[in-house]
Amino acid sequence: MSRFAVRAAARPCTLVVCRGCCCGNPRKNPGTDHAWQLDRLRAGAAGSGGRFTVRTTDCLGPCDQANVVVVQPSGEGRRAGGRAVWIGFALDDDCTDDLLAWAAAGGPGIAEPPATLAMQFVRPPRGTRARARR
């Protein structure tokens, strides 16, 4: 097996947290402590024993559904058929708890998402879906 294949197989579930123009913006969602949310996600990843990671990115696109988090499957999850899942309106502690629980359980392809989190699934922007099919 090549080094790339080994790294891909060992890749953990990843939470990609949007922190672009709208997500993480206290003017758009003043009742959410965006910094606290990101700190909680990072602390959860640090305490997960490598089960999942957290990274931030600029604008993911669906600004009308801010805050957006994309849950990417682990290598194992992808081999089991898991695909990236987009979560919209990730604004409160309950959603953050659900994200942490699902990622710690393995994420897409490994574990079923909490039912309340599944209600927050959103469609990725059109260009993203086209790139994923290539």
Secondary structure by P-SEA (a helix, b strand, c coil): ccaaaaaaaaccbbbbccccccccccccccccaaaaaaaaaaaaaaaccccbbbbbbccccccccccbbbbbbcaaaaaacccbbbbcccccaaaaaaaaaaaaacccccccccaaaaaacccccaaaaaaaac
